[in-house]
Amino acid sequence: MSIIMDGEALSLKMQDEMKQQLKSCMIRPSVAVIQVGDDPASNSYIKRKEKACNAVGVYFRHYKFDADTPELSIINKIKELNNDDYVNGILVQLPLPERYNEKRIANSISNSKDVDGLTDINTGRMINGRKTLVPCTPLGVMRILEEYEIELVGKHVVIVGRGKLVGKPLATLMLAADATVTVCHSKTTNLAEITKQADVLVCAVGSPKMITADMVREGAVVIDVGVNRVDGKLCGDVDFDKVSKKASYITPVPKGVGPMTVAMLLENIVTCYNNKPVAK
Ligand code: NAP
């Protein structure tokens, strides 16, 4: 039976530390969240972020636009927030409705306020190993591995999924941690042959229970990033009940990577507030 990596407990511990740290601040850090449309999953993610911000003392501003708002109006709001000294971090809740150009909108966020780490400049800085704002979910994965003292140097890390929010940036962070990295995607052939070689297997696809026990090496560390709803219940990309009998460590869904994403978002907001990084 594996050790269950408790992302929720770690996230709450980190939030507690941040709360103490922010108590002495004269002006509270603040984040602006831009939402376009009324996607129920986005509503629920935003609520969770708002709750965590309130809990640690980060001021939360929520700008919700109708799904037919012109793209330019959204970009103009972002530009206004870029110039607002009382806003430390800005994020656009993804996905946006299809008609919008996500890249153009993300790139209109000032690099120094880009708490999701998604502008081209911040992505390039991360790839080049420069200090910068990094996407929250991959950061959360690295943080939970660190907490459980999982060795990465020289280990074979297999990441299933090459999305811009998780798979791609995580591959960069894993390489920086001296792991040997394989990234799989929808065109990968013989997926199971590759996943079976993983010392650390990360799945970020969005396909319920696609990682079955026969795809996992005995004793592997398994990180499940996927969030799926099946019959009204949340589950990950990993068949948790069966895989947990084989893995040495495993993250559950819920209460695994999800809460870590929120904790790392708060950390990125505090980083912006402290004005530490980044290219202008
Ligand atoms: P995404 O950008 O759509 O990426 C999904 C990736 O999965 C793509 O690279 C796709 O390959 C790959 N894929 C699809 N079917 C596959 C298959 N049969 N075999 C192997 N690879 C396959 O999604 P994302 O934003 O990275 O999110 C992935 C999952 O993580 C979703 O469930 C999302 O809800 C979840 N998520 C969770 C958190 C959290 O905090 N827990 C945060 C972000 C995302 P191609 O590139 O070839 O299309």
Residues whose N, C-alpha, C, O or C-beta is under 5 A from the ligand:
A	BS01	NAP	T137 G161 R162 G163 K164 L165 V166 G167 C184 H185 S186 K187 A204 V205 G206 V225 G226 V227 V257 G258 T261
